Each structure stands twice: as structure tokens, then as C-alpha cells.
Amino acid sequence: MQAASRKILGIDPGLRVTGFGVIVQTGSQISYLASGTIKTPDADLAERLGVILRGVREVIQTYQPDLAAIEKVFVNVNPQSTLLLGQARGAALCALVDANLPVTEYTALQLKQATVGYGRATKEQMQSMVQRLLKLPTPPGRDAADALAAAICHVHSSSMQGAVGGLAPSLVAKGYRVRKGRLVQS
């Protein structure tokens, strides 16, 4: 019997550049399908948000993902930058929700830990590890790599949740649980 496949869309939101990446999970294997960026023009905020919304919708229509993973906004030193990033993220989320995709959110720390194994990994380390994990000939661009990392993080997170949920009762008996996407001892 062949394992079922699912397509996972990862999104790295940004007001100037929003990264996207699509991977296919078949059992415990992952493979690359597509990645790229949605670039907004130097225009007013409403127009930029519209470009992000339409761009994510186009990616969804083209690749037909089964679910999505998106990076959470962190609180920046500059509140104005954080607000603008949140609005870009909101435009991407609207496109995902409008397409009836289940959406899971992950922090930058979770993405780095799931992909590189180190929460303070650099952009270059992320690009290199995404290239290795997906067997790509060259590293993806920074924004695309972060989006692919979101999809990879979801695969790792959901497999751990499945293990704790019933596939590995010995872990549950030892007091382990999933907290913020990580396996921790209670």
C-alpha cells in the first residue's frame, strides 16, 4: 500500500517580499515542488497588500496545496515595522483562509529549530539546510528558503504530534508532550 501524499504551502510574509514554498510529503519523505517570491511595488499600503493577496491566491490556484504553514510575526524594536509586517501577514492569511486551507503558525525560532536544529541559525544556514533536505541543486533565495522551512517545520511538528498522540505511547507514559511545536518533558 502506497502512503498518501499531501502538498504543504509555506509562507514567509513580508511587505516588500513574501516568500512561498511548496513541498510534497509522502509518508516520512519530503520533496520539493516549487518556491518563489511575491514582490510588491513601491506603492501605497493598500496596493501592496492587494498584490500579496492576489499573489498568494495565484500560488494556491497553481499548486493546489492541502494545507499551509505561515511564520508568526515577532515583536520588532520598531512598532511601525511590526504593524506593517502584521498587515502583510494578514493579507497572506486572508488568501489562505479564503481557499479553505487549514493554516498552522510557527515562530521563527520553531522554523530554525525544525530545519537546522538551532534556534539562532543564520539565513545562510537556513538556505543551506533547506537545500540539503530538499535535495536542491542550489540554495533557494532567502525568502523562499524561509517559506520552505515553514512547510518543513509543519511536517516535523505534525509527525511529532502524531507520535505523542498515539503512535508512541511509551513517550506519553514517560511524561512527554508537544509544546509550541517541540517535544518536551512535562
Sequence and secondary structure as in RCSB ss.txt:
>XXXX:A:sequence
MQAASRKILGIDPGLRVTGFGVIVQTGSQISYLASGTIKTPDADLAERLGVILRGVREVIQTYQPDLAAIEKVFV
NVNPQSTLLLGQARGAALCALVDANLPVTEYTALQLKQATVGYGRATKEQMQSMVQRLLKLPTPPGRDAADALAA
AICHVHSSSMQGAVGGLAPSLVAKGYRVRKGRLVQS
>XXXX:A:secstr
    EEEEEEEE  SSEEEEEEEEEETTEEEEEEEEEEE  S  HHHHHHHHHHHHHHHHHHH  SEEEEE    
 SSHHHHHHHHHHHHHHHHHHHHTT  EEEE HHHHHHHHTS TT  HHHHHHHHHHHTT SS   HHHHHHHHH
HHHHHHHHHHHHIIIII HHHHHTTEEEETTEEEE 
